[in-house]
Amino acid sequence: MSTESIRERVEEYVLHTYNRFPVDFVKGEGVYLYDAEGRKYLDFASGIGVNAIGYGNETYKAALKDQIDRLTHISNLYYNDPLADAAEKLVKATGLSKAFFTNSGTEAVEGALKAAKKYMKLKGRENAQQIIAMEHSFHGRSVGALSVTGNEPYRTPFLPLMPGAVFAEFNNLDSVKALVGDQTCAIILETLQGEGGIYPAEEDFIRGLRALCDEKDIVLILDEVQCGMGRTGSMFNYQKYGIAPDIVTCAKALGCGVPVGAFVLNEKLAEASLVAGDHGSTYGGNPLVCRAVSTVFDVYEEEHILENVNKLAPVLEAGLDKIAAESPKVLKRRGMGFMQGLVLAPEVKVSEVVAACLAEGLVVISAEGNVLRMLPPLVINEQHIDEMLTKITKVLA
Ligand SMILES: Cc1ncc(COP(=O)(O)O)c(C=O)c1O
């Protein structure tokens, strides 16, 4: 089928909620993608942070093929083996207590909000329904998740949303404290904001929030859908801050390409929140996606994924810092580990830079605030970083 015909049919039959770049990818190998015309692209976006182990990992492919031969779906009315494996590995990796599998990051956020609300009900704090979220945050597009997403253009067309959501300034503990009261149920945030422009949380802020939530018995929800699963060099980014949330949400690299997310509760929440009948999902945690999750954890261990991120993050940062210092088109670099952004000068349009990078055979994406965002697969090596830097330098020149 011709490239033109693919694009025409997508535009004809798929609801136009995305402005797509004129590329149709047909194959992935390692950290490279190939389009329908056979052009090769270095992937520094990994399907918006999903394909952490790159393309065509043999262990991952073999596990999924085997699971397809056995059983892909059975519903949550019964037990299944991959569910046990995936849940055990995920819970141990988070250091928390109990997991619920969803089909996306958005649904993980929805579940986390429901668990927090139910906790307050069980504590007799019926009026504690306020959720404090952060400006520039992103938690998803469903009504609940959008209610706590701090991006007005996403929210405005759908008002009124879930009542009770208020927004504080990210990295400003006083602005959170000013909102807290008997009405507060939960605080939700990303420890490294992604869509909002690659803003890392400061240590004092995260530790201060943890102390505040402990003091007032408020539920702390950390959304690690984008920054979790090793992207910053720890399995979960909150582990870098030496704290643990009451609930963590994850997705994206959790399944490395199959649609799966999860929210994981600590013991306090697991013992006093959602019970049988309170929450569910037909597909959530089915054998196919759980086999993927379980295999992803194995691959991370066998292929020393976290070590790779920790070893190469300084190389990536130094290369991007050099570009920021030398190119008048870049104001600065921001980020942690393999989640990095170049803040472009106001006169440079990030969408044009993304398009120019694609034409140069490099896949990158954008984030709010004119930021060129990079979420490479966690298996890149030093040559891939050099190749990316050469291409970006050429594009910016
Ligand atoms: C931090 C964060 N939370 C939630 C979501 C929503 O996840 P999904 O698109 O899988 O529903 C995203 C997606 O980008 C995200 O970055």
The ligand as a Gaussian input file, in Angstrom:
#p B3LYP/6-31G(d) Opt

LIG

0 1
 C        2.375000      11.877000      33.861000
 C        1.308000      11.299000      32.997000
 N        0.188000      10.827000      33.571000
 C       -0.789000      10.272000      32.845000
 C       -0.696000      10.185000      31.472000
 C       -1.789000       9.537000      30.678000
 O       -1.382000       8.307000      30.252000
 P       -2.116000       7.563000      29.025000
 O       -1.873000       8.397000      27.813000
 O       -1.478000       6.213000      28.980000
 O       -3.555000       7.455000      29.363000
 C        0.450000      10.664000      30.832000
 C        0.577000      10.593000      29.368000
 O        1.404000      11.196000      28.754000
 C        1.481000      11.234000      31.613000
 O        2.589000      11.723000      31.057000

